[in-house]
C-alpha cells in the first residue's frame, strides 16, 4: 500500500571514511531572507556563531548547500530537517524501541464501525507558534489538502479513506473504505499544518514556506544561509519546560567524509552516520563524551531476486544461493560486526516480539551450507557445465548483482556474495550504479539480483505484504513501490486481509506467524542482515540522548517522526 520514497525514508548513504584529512568545502556564502529577529551575519560551518555554545549541532542531510524550504507536506529529502517532525508535528509518534504509539497532537484514538472508522481526540491547550489555537479542524484541513493535491499524498491514504471530518474543535473522524488497521501509522504520522496560514496558499505543492508557523519544539528560523541554518525554540510550545535546549544548528557538509570528520573532531553533537571502526576512530578520541548506539531496528538488507526471470523463478535456486552465503563473514567484513546474520523470518529486532521461533528453527535455507546447496541444485537438474557454471534448459546460473556506487558497506557485502556463490556453480557479476539508475532498475524490475532495503513500520504487515502480496506484484517495466522482486503468494492474501481488520494482539501475532512460514517456505528473496539504526552523540555540551542503557527511543536522527521523542528530551549540560 505504501508508495516508498527515498527522502521519506531518509536512508543513510553509507561510505568509507576514506580520508580523515578531507575538509568541507565552503563555497561562496550569500545571505538569504532572514526571519524576524534572525541574525544577519551567520558564519559558515567552520566558524561557530555566537549561538553555537547553546545550539545543538546536528549532522543530517549531507548537501553542499542549503535550500530554504520548510514545507512539511513534501518528502523530507526535499525540505530541511526537522520540518516533518521537529517543526511540524503528527498526531502520534510510533516508538520503535517500546513497540507502541505515543500520543502527540492526539490525546487518544479509537477504532469503531467494524474498524472502518477512526475517531481521534486532539490534545487540548496546543497552540501554533503564532499563538493561534490548534484544533481538530486543522487536522481535517491538512488531509483535505492531500486529497486535493495528489502529489502531497505521499502514503496514498486517499486510496482507502472516504472522508476526514472535524466533528468538533477536539474530535476528528476518519472514515475508511474498508477495515485497514495498519493504516493508523500513515494517518498518525502525517504532519499537520495550520488552516489559518495554509488556506490562502496558492499551490502547496511548490510552496517553500520559508517562515513556518507550526506546533513543534523548534519553529523560529534564526539564521538561513547556504552554508548554515539555525532554528530557535517555539515560544508557545505545548510541553511545559520543553524543549530544554535553545536551538538547533545545521552546518552544510557536502558528503559523509566531511560530516564524519566534523563528528570525529567533536564539532557535531548528534549524527546518524555509518562510521567504520567507530570504537577506534570516534569513541577513542574522547571516551568520556563520544558515544554511539546501533540497535538492529533498521530495515533488513536483502539480495533481491527477480523472480520473473528463469531460473530465479525456482525457489530451489533462490534457497541454494542463500545457503551458499556465509553471512557471518559478510557481517564481519562488510558491516564491521555492527549487525548479525538474518534468520528465516527476515525480521529485524524492531519486530522481535512478532518473531516465530518455529520458523527460525526450521529455516535452514538461511544457514551456510555449501554441500546442501550443491545437493539441492544437483537434484533440481542444474548441471555444471565445462566452465563450472550450472545450466538447465539452456539457462545458465549467471547473473548481474546491482548495488549503489559509494554505499561502501553494501558494495563490500555484494563483493563477498559474488565470491561465495561461485562455490555452487553460480556466477554473479557486480554492477555498480549511481542511485537514480540503481533505484529505477529496482522499481521497474530490470535487474537479475540487487541489493536493497525493506519496510520499516510498526508491524510486519507491510514488510511481508511487500515480499509476498499478489496485489503488490507488478509486471516488469511498471514501477513497483516495494515488491521489487515481483513475487506473489496467493496463500498469503487471505492472511493480509484478515490482519487489516484485526485489532487483538493475539490474533495479529498468529496471522504474522503464518506469514513467516509462507515466507520461509517460498524464499522470495534472500535476507542478509538486519540494518543497524545508526546514531552517534557527543555529551560534551548536551545530555539526555537515548542509549543502550536508556533505550527510550531510537537514537538515530534519520527516522521521522521518532526523532521528535529525542528532541524534546535533550538538555544542555
QUINOR-V770044 format. One record per residue. N is the residue number from 1. RES is the residue in three letters. SS is DSSP state (alpha for helix, beta for strand, coil for the rest). PSI is psi in radians with two decimals (none if undefined). D_FIRST is the distance of its C-alpha to the first C-alpha in Angstrom with 1 decimal. Layout:
N_RES_SS_PSI_D_FIRST / N_RES_SS_PSI_D_FIRST
//
This chain:
1_UNK_coil_-0.60_0.0 / 2_UNK_coil_2.25_3.8 / 3_UNK_coil_1.92_6.5 / 4_UNK_coil_2.27_9.1 / 5_UNK_coil_2.29_12.6 / 6_UNK_alpha_-0.84_15.7 / 7_UNK_alpha_-0.59_17.5 / 8_UNK_alpha_-0.58_14.9 / 9_UNK_alpha_-0.33_15.2 / 10_UNK_coil_0.97_19.0 / 11_UNK_coil_2.40_19.6 / 12_UNK_coil_2.16_23.3 / 13_UNK_coil_1.95_25.2 / 14_UNK_coil_2.18_27.7 / 15_UNK_coil_2.71_31.1 / 16_UNK_coil_2.54_34.5 / 17_UNK_coil_1.45_37.0 / 18_UNK_coil_-0.59_39.2 / 19_UNK_coil_2.12_42.0 / 20_UNK_coil_0.02_42.7 / 21_UNK_coil_-0.01_45.1 / 22_UNK_coil_2.36_42.5 / 23_UNK_coil_2.65_42.6 / 24_UNK_coil_2.28_40.2 / 25_UNK_coil_2.19_41.3 / 26_UNK_coil_1.74_42.0 / 27_UNK_coil_-2.97_42.4 / 28_UNK_coil_2.26_44.0 / 29_UNK_coil_2.03_42.7 / 30_UNK_coil_2.31_42.8 / 31_UNK_beta_2.56_42.5 / 32_UNK_coil_3.11_39.8 / 33_UNK_coil_2.25_39.9 / 34_UNK_coil_2.60_40.4 / 35_UNK_coil_2.90_39.3 / 36_UNK_coil_2.21_42.0 / 37_UNK_coil_0.02_43.9 / 38_UNK_coil_2.71_42.3 / 39_UNK_coil_2.64_44.4 / 40_UNK_coil_-0.02_45.8 / 41_UNK_coil_0.87_46.8 / 42_UNK_coil_2.37_43.7 / 43_UNK_coil_3.05_44.4 / 44_UNK_coil_-3.09_42.3 / 45_UNK_coil_-0.54_40.8 / 46_UNK_coil_-0.16_44.2 / 47_UNK_coil_1.74_45.9 / 48_UNK_coil_2.50_44.7 / 49_UNK_coil_2.94_45.0 / 50_UNK_alpha_-0.47_47.1 / 51_UNK_alpha_-0.15_44.0 / 52_UNK_alpha_-0.48_42.9 / 53_UNK_alpha_-0.43_44.8 / 54_UNK_coil_-0.08_42.7 / 55_UNK_beta_2.37_39.4 / 56_UNK_beta_2.14_36.8 / 57_UNK_beta_2.14_36.2 / 58_UNK_beta_2.34_32.7 / 59_UNK_beta_1.94_31.7 / 60_UNK_coil_2.74_28.2 / 61_UNK_coil_1.10_26.7 / 62_UNK_coil_2.02_29.5 / 63_UNK_coil_2.71_30.7 / 64_UNK_coil_-0.51_34.2 / 65_UNK_coil_2.79_34.3 / 66_UNK_coil_2.53_32.3 / 67_UNK_coil_2.29_31.1 / 68_UNK_coil_1.76_31.3 / 69_UNK_coil_2.08_27.9 / 70_UNK_coil_0.70_26.7 / 71_UNK_coil_1.89_24.0 / 72_UNK_coil_-0.11_21.3 / 73_UNK_coil_-0.09_18.8 / 74_UNK_coil_2.87_18.6 / 75_UNK_coil_2.47_17.1 / 76_UNK_alpha_-0.61_19.5 / 77_UNK_alpha_-0.30_21.0 / 78_UNK_alpha_-0.15_22.3 / 79_UNK_coil_2.84_24.0 / 80_UNK_coil_2.49_26.5 / 81_UNK_coil_2.40_25.9 / 82_UNK_coil_0.93_25.6 / 83_UNK_alpha_-0.85_24.4 / 84_UNK_alpha_0.03_21.0 / 85_UNK_alpha_-0.74_22.5 / 86_UNK_alpha_-0.34_26.3 / 87_UNK_alpha_-1.09_27.2 / 88_UNK_coil_2.79_24.6 / 89_UNK_coil_2.76_23.1 / 90_UNK_coil_3.08_20.1 / 91_UNK_coil_-0.66_20.5 / 92_UNK_beta_2.73_19.8 / 93_UNK_beta_2.10_20.0 / 94_UNK_beta_2.21_18.6 / 95_UNK_beta_1.83_21.5 / 96_UNK_coil_-0.70_20.6 / 97_UNK_coil_-0.51_24.2 / 98_UNK_coil_-0.24_24.7 / 99_UNK_coil_0.68_21.4 / 100_UNK_beta_2.76_21.3 / 101_UNK_beta_2.38_20.4 / 102_UNK_beta_2.07_23.3 / 103_UNK_beta_2.40_23.9 / 104_UNK_coil_-1.66_24.5 / 105_UNK_coil_-0.29_24.9 / 106_UNK_beta_2.51_24.0 / 107_UNK_beta_-0.43_26.7 / 108_UNK_beta_2.86_24.9 / 109_UNK_beta_2.73_22.1 / 110_UNK_beta_2.31_22.1 / 111_UNK_beta_2.55_20.0 / 112_UNK_beta_-3.13_21.8 / 113_UNK_coil_0.86_22.0 / 114_UNK_coil_0.57_20.4 / 115_UNK_coil_0.52_17.6 / 116_UNK_coil_0.03_16.7 / 117_UNK_beta_2.29_18.6 / 118_UNK_beta_2.08_18.4 / 119_UNK_beta_2.16_21.8 / 120_UNK_beta_2.27_22.3 / 121_UNK_beta_2.16_25.8 / 122_UNK_beta_2.70_26.4 / 123_UNK_coil_2.27_28.9 / 124_UNK_coil_2.70_32.4 / 125_UNK_coil_0.07_34.6 / 126_UNK_coil_2.37_32.0 / 127_UNK_beta_2.65_33.3 / 128_UNK_coil_2.84_32.0 / 129_UNK_coil_-0.27_34.1 / 130_UNK_coil_0.10_36.4 / 131_UNK_coil_-0.17_37.3 / 132_UNK_coil_2.58_35.5 / 133_UNK_beta_2.47_33.9 / 134_UNK_coil_2.34_30.1 / 135_UNK_coil_3.04_29.0 / 136_UNK_alpha_-0.42_26.1 / 137_UNK_alpha_-0.52_26.7 / 138_UNK_alpha_-0.63_25.4 / 139_UNK_alpha_-0.87_22.1 / 140_UNK_alpha_-0.68_21.8 / 141_UNK_alpha_-0.77_23.1 / 142_UNK_alpha_-0.84_20.5 / 143_UNK_alpha_-0.47_17.6 / 144_UNK_alpha_-0.64_19.8 / 145_UNK_alpha_-0.71_19.9 / 146_UNK_alpha_-0.62_16.2 / 147_UNK_alpha_-0.72_16.4 / 148_UNK_alpha_-0.61_19.5 / 149_UNK_coil_1.66_18.5 / 150_UNK_alpha_-0.56_15.1 / 151_UNK_alpha_-0.36_15.8 / 152_UNK_alpha_-0.23_15.7 / 153_UNK_coil_1.25_12.3 / 154_UNK_coil_-0.49_10.9 / 155_UNK_coil_0.07_7.8 / 156_UNK_coil_0.63_7.3 / 157_UNK_alpha_-0.47_8.8 / 158_UNK_alpha_0.06_11.1 / 159_UNK_alpha_-0.37_8.8 / 160_UNK_coil_0.11_9.5 / 161_UNK_beta_2.54_12.6 / 162_UNK_beta_-0.51_16.0 / 163_UNK_beta_2.70_18.3 / 164_UNK_beta_2.01_19.2 / 165_UNK_beta_2.29_22.9 / 166_UNK_beta_1.95_25.5 / 167_UNK_coil_-0.41_27.8 / 168_UNK_coil_-3.05_30.3 / 169_UNK_coil_-0.31_30.7 / 170_UNK_coil_0.06_29.3 / 171_UNK_beta_2.26_26.6 / 172_UNK_beta_2.43_23.3 / 173_UNK_beta_2.19_21.4 / 174_UNK_beta_2.19_17.7 / 175_UNK_beta_2.24_17.3 / 176_UNK_beta_2.71_14.1 / 177_UNK_coil_-0.41_13.9 / 178_UNK_coil_2.86_13.4 / 179_UNK_coil_2.21_13.7 / 180_UNK_coil_1.24_10.6 / 181_UNK_alpha_-0.64_12.5 / 182_UNK_alpha_-0.27_9.9 / 183_UNK_alpha_-0.18_9.1 / 184_UNK_alpha_-0.69_12.7 / 185_UNK_alpha_-0.62_12.1 / 186_UNK_alpha_-0.63_10.4 / 187_UNK_alpha_-0.77_13.2 / 188_UNK_alpha_-0.53_15.8 / 189_UNK_coil_-0.01_15.4 / 190_UNK_coil_2.14_15.7 / 191_UNK_coil_2.42_19.2 / 192_UNK_coil_2.35_21.5 / 193_UNK_coil_2.74_24.1 / 194_UNK_coil_2.22_27.5 / 195_UNK_alpha_-0.69_28.0 / 196_UNK_alpha_-0.34_31.6 / 197_UNK_alpha_-0.55_31.0 / 198_UNK_alpha_-0.21_28.0 / 199_UNK_coil_-0.39_29.0 / 200_UNK_coil_0.11_31.4 / 201_UNK_coil_2.12_29.2 / 202_UNK_coil_-0.81_29.4 / 203_UNK_coil_1.65_26.3 / 204_UNK_coil_-0.22_24.0 / 205_UNK_coil_-0.57_22.1 / 206_UNK_coil_-0.07_25.3 / 207_UNK_coil_2.23_26.9 / 208_UNK_coil_-0.24_28.1 / 209_UNK_coil_1.00_29.1 / 210_UNK_coil_-0.52_32.0 / 211_UNK_coil_1.49_33.3 / 212_UNK_coil_2.54_30.6 / 213_UNK_coil_2.05_31.2 / 214_UNK_coil_3.12_28.9 / 215_UNK_coil_-0.10_29.0 / 216_UNK_coil_3.06_28.5 / 217_UNK_coil_-0.41_31.3 / 218_UNK_beta_1.80_32.0 / 219_UNK_beta_-0.20_32.2 / 220_UNK_beta_2.02_35.5 / 221_UNK_beta_1.81_35.6 / 222_UNK_beta_-0.62_39.0 / 223_UNK_beta_2.41_39.1 / 224_UNK_beta_1.88_37.1 / 225_UNK_beta_2.98_38.5 / 226_UNK_coil_-0.21_37.0 / 227_UNK_coil_-0.15_37.9 / 228_UNK_beta_2.55_37.2 / 229_UNK_beta_2.71_35.7 / 230_UNK_beta_2.43_36.4 / 231_UNK_beta_2.40_34.8 / 232_UNK_beta_3.03_36.9 / 233_UNK_beta_2.59_36.3 / 234_UNK_coil_2.11_35.1 / 235_UNK_coil_-0.24_38.4 / 236_UNK_coil_0.54_36.8 / 237_UNK_coil_2.44_34.3 / 238_UNK_coil_-0.30_33.6 / 239_UNK_coil_1.98_34.1 / 240_UNK_coil_2.21_37.9 / 241_UNK_coil_0.06_39.3 / 242_UNK_coil_2.67_36.1 / 243_UNK_coil_2.67_35.3 / 244_UNK_coil_-0.41_38.4 / 245_UNK_coil_2.63_38.3 / 246_UNK_coil_-0.47_39.5 / 247_UNK_beta_-3.12_36.9 / 248_UNK_beta_2.50_34.8 / 249_UNK_beta_2.32_36.0 / 250_UNK_beta_1.64_34.1 / 251_UNK_beta_2.64_36.2 / 252_UNK_coil_2.08_34.8 / 253_UNK_coil_2.15_34.7 / 254_UNK_coil_-0.33_33.9 / 255_UNK_coil_3.10_32.6 / 256_UNK_alpha_-0.52_32.3 / 257_UNK_alpha_-0.84_35.9 / 258_UNK_alpha_-0.67_37.2 / 259_UNK_alpha_-0.74_34.8 / 260_UNK_alpha_-0.64_35.8 / 261_UNK_alpha_-0.78_39.5 / 262_UNK_alpha_-0.66_39.3 / 263_UNK_alpha_-0.84_37.6 / 264_UNK_alpha_-0.58_40.3 / 265_UNK_coil_0.05_43.0 / 266_UNK_coil_0.22_42.0 / 267_UNK_coil_-0.27_41.0 / 268_UNK_coil_2.35_37.4 / 269_UNK_coil_-0.53_36.7 / 270_UNK_beta_2.31_33.0 / 271_UNK_beta_2.94_30.8 / 272_UNK_coil_1.08_27.9 / 273_UNK_coil_2.73_29.2 / 274_UNK_coil_2.08_29.7 / 275_UNK_coil_1.93_33.5 / 276_UNK_coil_2.54_35.4 / 277_UNK_coil_0.86_38.2 / 278_UNK_alpha_-0.58_37.3 / 279_UNK_alpha_-0.69_40.0 / 280_UNK_alpha_-0.90_42.6 / 281_UNK_alpha_-0.39_41.6 / 282_UNK_coil_-1.09_40.1 / 283_UNK_alpha_-0.72_41.2 / 284_UNK_alpha_-0.43_44.6 / 285_UNK_alpha_-0.45_45.4 / 286_UNK_coil_1.32_45.4 / 287_UNK_coil_-0.47_44.7 / 288_UNK_coil_-0.50_45.4 / 289_UNK_coil_-0.42_42.7 / 290_UNK_beta_2.10_40.2 / 291_UNK_beta_2.82_37.4 / 292_UNK_beta_2.87_34.0 / 293_UNK_coil_2.07_31.4 / 294_UNK_coil_1.11_28.7 / 295_UNK_coil_2.60_27.0 / 296_UNK_coil_1.03_24.7 / 297_UNK_coil_0.23_21.6 / 298_UNK_coil_-3.06_19.9 / 299_UNK_coil_2.62_17.3 / 300_UNK_beta_2.38_18.8 / 301_UNK_beta_2.28_20.3 / 302_UNK_beta_2.75_20.1 / 303_UNK_beta_1.84_22.0 / 304_UNK_beta_2.38_19.4 / 305_UNK_beta_2.19_21.1 / 306_UNK_coil_1.71_20.4 / 307_UNK_coil_-0.02_20.6 / 308_UNK_coil_-0.19_21.3 / 309_UNK_coil_2.28_24.6 / 310_UNK_coil_2.51_27.6 / 311_UNK_coil_0.31_28.6 / 312_UNK_coil_-0.11_25.3 / 313_UNK_coil_-0.10_24.0 / 314_UNK_coil_2.02_26.5 / 315_UNK_alpha_-0.52_25.4 / 316_UNK_alpha_-0.67_29.0 / 317_UNK_alpha_-0.78_29.0 / 318_UNK_alpha_-0.74_25.8 / 319_UNK_alpha_-0.66_27.5 / 320_UNK_alpha_-0.75_30.8 / 321_UNK_alpha_-0.76_29.5 / 322_UNK_alpha_-0.73_27.9 / 323_UNK_alpha_-0.29_31.2 / 324_UNK_coil_-0.13_33.2 / 325_UNK_coil_2.19_31.6 / 326_UNK_coil_1.56_33.6 / 327_UNK_alpha_-0.52_30.9 / 328_UNK_alpha_-0.74_33.7 / 329_UNK_alpha_-0.71_35.1 / 330_UNK_alpha_-0.80_31.9 / 331_UNK_alpha_-0.70_31.3 / 332_UNK_alpha_-0.86_34.9 / 333_UNK_alpha_-0.80_35.5 / 334_UNK_alpha_-0.55_32.2 / 335_UNK_coil_0.26_30.9 / 336_UNK_coil_0.49_34.3 / 337_UNK_coil_0.44_33.6 / 338_UNK_coil_-0.18_31.1 / 339_UNK_coil_-2.86_28.8 / 340_UNK_coil_2.87_29.2 / 341_UNK_beta_2.57_28.2 / 342_UNK_coil_2.67_24.9 / 343_UNK_coil_-3.03_25.4 / 344_UNK_coil_-0.15_24.0 / 345_UNK_coil_-0.39_21.0 / 346_UNK_coil_0.15_20.0 / 347_UNK_coil_2.51_19.2 / 348_UNK_coil_3.08_20.6 / 349_UNK_alpha_-0.25_22.9 / 350_UNK_alpha_-0.43_20.3 / 351_UNK_alpha_0.52_19.4 / 352_UNK_alpha_-0.69_23.0 / 353_UNK_alpha_-0.25_23.3 / 354_UNK_alpha_-0.23_20.7 / 355_UNK_coil_2.31_22.6 / 356_UNK_coil_1.97_24.4 / 357_UNK_alpha_-0.53_27.9 / 358_UNK_alpha_-0.78_28.4 / 359_UNK_alpha_-0.68_25.7 / 360_UNK_alpha_-0.84_27.1 / 361_UNK_alpha_-0.57_30.6 / 362_UNK_alpha_-0.25_29.9 / 363_UNK_coil_1.23_27.8 / 364_UNK_alpha_-0.21_30.7 / 365_UNK_alpha_-0.17_28.7 / 366_UNK_alpha_0.15_27.8 / 367_UNK_coil_2.45_31.5 / 368_UNK_coil_1.99_33.9 / 369_UNK_coil_1.50_36.1 / 370_UNK_alpha_-0.72_37.4 / 371_UNK_alpha_-0.77_39.8 / 372_UNK_alpha_-0.67_37.2 / 373_UNK_alpha_-0.78_34.9 / 374_UNK_alpha_-0.68_37.9 / 375_UNK_alpha_-0.75_38.8 / 376_UNK_alpha_-0.79_35.3 / 377_UNK_alpha_-0.64_35.6 / 378_UNK_alpha_-0.87_39.2 / 379_UNK_alpha_-0.49_38.5 / 380_UNK_coil_-0.04_35.6 / 381_UNK_coil_0.30_38.1 / 382_UNK_coil_1.72_37.1 / 383_UNK_beta_2.53_40.6 / 384_UNK_beta_2.31_41.7 / 385_UNK_coil_-3.07_43.4 / 386_UNK_coil_-0.50_46.4 / 387_UNK_coil_0.06_44.3 / 388_UNK_coil_-0.11_42.6 / 389_UNK_coil_2.32_39.2 / 390_UNK_beta_2.56_38.0 / 391_UNK_beta_2.52_37.6 / 392_UNK_beta_2.29_36.7 / 393_UNK_coil_0.64_37.1 / 394_UNK_coil_0.03_37.9 / 395_UNK_beta_1.89_34.6 / 396_UNK_beta_2.66_35.4 / 397_UNK_coil_1.25_33.1 / 398_UNK_beta_2.09_33.1 / 399_UNK_beta_2.75_29.9 / 400_UNK_beta_2.52_29.0 / 401_UNK_beta_2.00_27.1 / 402_UNK_beta_2.53_25.3 / 403_UNK_beta_2.81_25.3 / 404_UNK_beta_2.26_25.5 / 405_UNK_coil_2.30_29.1 / 406_UNK_coil_-0.31_30.1 / 407_UNK_coil_1.34_27.6 / 408_UNK_alpha_-0.58_30.7 / 409_UNK_alpha_-0.71_29.5 / 410_UNK_alpha_-0.65_27.0 / 411_UNK_alpha_-0.77_29.7 / 412_UNK_alpha_-0.71_32.1 / 413_UNK_alpha_-0.76_29.7 / 414_UNK_alpha_-0.66_29.0 / 415_UNK_alpha_-0.74_32.8 / 416_UNK_alpha_-0.70_33.5 / 417_UNK_alpha_-0.80_31.0 / 418_UNK_alpha_-0.56_32.9 / 419_UNK_alpha_-0.73_36.1 / 420_UNK_alpha_-0.58_35.2 / 421_UNK_alpha_-0.28_33.8 / 422_UNK_alpha_-0.46_37.2 / 423_UNK_alpha_-0.30_38.6 / 424_UNK_alpha_0.29_37.1 / 425_UNK_coil_0.46_37.8 / 426_UNK_coil_2.34_34.6 / 427_UNK_beta_2.10_34.8 / 428_UNK_beta_2.22_32.1 / 429_UNK_beta_2.17_32.8 / 430_UNK_beta_2.28_31.3 / 431_UNK_beta_2.11_29.9 / 432_UNK_beta_2.42_29.2 / 433_UNK_beta_2.73_27.5 / 434_UNK_coil_2.85_26.9 / 435_UNK_alpha_-0.77_23.3 / 436_UNK_alpha_-0.75_22.4 / 437_UNK_alpha_-0.70_23.7 / 438_UNK_alpha_-0.83_22.2 / 439_UNK_alpha_-0.61_18.6 / 440_UNK_alpha_-0.75_19.0 / 441_UNK_alpha_-0.68_20.2 / 442_UNK_alpha_-0.83_17.4 / 443_UNK_alpha_-0.58_14.7 / 444_UNK_alpha_-0.07_16.9 / 445_UNK_coil_0.42_18.0 / 446_UNK_coil_1.01_21.6 / 447_UNK_coil_2.89_22.7 / 448_UNK_coil_-1.17_24.4 / 449_UNK_beta_2.55_23.7 / 450_UNK_beta_2.41_22.0 / 451_UNK_beta_2.63_21.8 / 452_UNK_beta_2.88_18.5 / 453_UNK_coil_-3.01_16.7 / 454_UNK_coil_-3.11_13.7 / 455_UNK_coil_2.45_11.3 / 456_UNK_coil_1.73_13.2 / 457_UNK_coil_2.99_12.2 / 458_UNK_coil_-0.61_14.4 / 459_UNK_coil_2.86_13.7 / 460_UNK_coil_0.14_13.2 / 461_UNK_alpha_-1.00_10.5 / 462_UNK_alpha_-0.48_7.6 / 463_UNK_alpha_-0.89_10.7 / 464_UNK_alpha_-0.50_11.7 / 465_UNK_alpha_-0.66_8.5 / 466_UNK_alpha_-0.54_8.6 / 467_UNK_alpha_-0.50_12.2 / 468_UNK_alpha_-0.29_12.7 / 469_UNK_coil_2.25_10.2 / 470_UNK_alpha_-0.52_11.8 / 471_UNK_alpha_-0.39_8.8 / 472_UNK_alpha_-0.11_7.6 / 473_UNK_coil_1.94_11.4 / 474_UNK_coil_2.74_12.6 / 475_UNK_coil_2.67_16.4 / 476_UNK_coil_2.37_18.4 / 477_UNK_coil_-0.42_18.8 / 478_UNK_coil_2.33_15.5 / 479_UNK_coil_2.22_13.3 / 480_UNK_coil_2.26_10.6 / 481_UNK_coil_-0.74_8.3 / 482_UNK_coil_-0.48_9.0 / 483_UNK_coil_1.24_10.4 / 484_UNK_coil_-0.49_13.6 / 485_UNK_coil_-0.14_16.0 / 486_UNK_coil_1.03_14.7 / 487_UNK_coil_2.40_15.2 / 488_UNK_coil_2.30_14.3 / 489_UNK_coil_1.88_16.3 / 490_UNK_alpha_-0.56_16.8 / 491_UNK_alpha_-0.22_18.4 / 492_UNK_alpha_-0.35_15.3 / 493_UNK_alpha_-0.75_13.3 / 494_UNK_alpha_-0.57_15.6 / 495_UNK_alpha_-0.69_15.2 / 496_UNK_alpha_-0.77_11.5 / 497_UNK_alpha_-0.72_12.4 / 498_UNK_alpha_-0.68_15.4 / 499_UNK_alpha_-0.62_13.7 / 500_UNK_alpha_-0.48_11.6 / 501_UNK_alpha_-0.07_15.0 / 502_UNK_coil_2.39_17.0 / 503_UNK_coil_-0.29_18.7 / 504_UNK_coil_2.18_21.7 / 505_UNK_alpha_-0.72_21.6 / 506_UNK_alpha_-0.72_23.6 / 507_UNK_alpha_-0.75_21.4 / 508_UNK_alpha_-0.77_18.3 / 509_UNK_alpha_-0.71_20.3 / 510_UNK_alpha_-0.74_21.6 / 511_UNK_alpha_-0.73_18.2 / 512_UNK_alpha_-0.63_17.1 / 513_UNK_alpha_-0.67_20.6 / 514_UNK_alpha_-0.64_20.2 / 515_UNK_alpha_-0.63_17.0 / 516_UNK_alpha_-0.71_19.2 / 517_UNK_alpha_-0.75_21.9 / 518_UNK_alpha_-0.73_19.9 / 519_UNK_alpha_-0.81_18.7 / 520_UNK_alpha_-0.62_22.3 / 521_UNK_alpha_-0.69_23.7 / 522_UNK_alpha_-0.38_21.6 / 523_UNK_coil_1.05_21.5 / 524_UNK_coil_-0.47_18.8 / 525_UNK_coil_3.06_19.5 / 526_UNK_beta_1.86_22.1 / 527_UNK_beta_2.40_21.6 / 528_UNK_beta_-0.98_24.4 / 529_UNK_beta_2.65_24.4 / 530_UNK_beta_2.40_22.4 / 531_UNK_coil_2.34_22.5 / 532_UNK_coil_2.60_24.9 / 533_UNK_coil_1.79_24.0 / 534_UNK_coil_2.32_26.7 / 535_UNK_coil_2.25_29.0 / 536_UNK_beta_2.59_32.7 / 537_UNK_beta_2.73_35.0 / 538_UNK_beta_2.10_38.6 / 539_UNK_coil_0.26_40.6 / 540_UNK_coil_-0.61_43.6 / 541_UNK_coil_-0.36_42.7 / 542_UNK_beta_2.66_39.8 / 543_UNK_beta_3.04_38.9 / 544_UNK_coil_0.16_36.2 / 545_UNK_coil_2.58_33.6 / 546_UNK_coil_2.65_31.5 / 547_UNK_coil_3.06_32.9 / 548_UNK_coil_-0.59_33.2 / 549_UNK_coil_-0.46_36.0 / 550_UNK_coil_1.26_34.1 / 551_UNK_coil_1.01_30.4 / 552_UNK_coil_-0.28_29.4 / 553_UNK_coil_3.03_26.2 / 554_UNK_coil_2.45_24.9 / 555_UNK_coil_-0.60_27.7 / 556_UNK_coil_2.35_25.5 / 557_UNK_coil_0.10_25.3 / 558_UNK_coil_-0.08_22.3 / 559_UNK_coil_1.69_19.5 / 560_UNK_coil_2.60_19.1 / 561_UNK_coil_0.23_19.7 / 562_UNK_coil_-0.50_21.3 / 563_UNK_alpha_-0.26_24.3 / 564_UNK_alpha_-0.57_25.3 / 565_UNK_alpha_-0.53_26.6 / 566_UNK_alpha_-0.81_28.9 / 567_UNK_alpha_-0.56_30.0 / 568_UNK_coil_-0.01_31.4 / 569_UNK_coil_-0.31_33.3 / 570_UNK_coil_2.58_35.1 / 571_UNK_beta_2.57_38.8 / 572_UNK_beta_2.58_41.6 / 573_UNK_coil_none_44.0
//
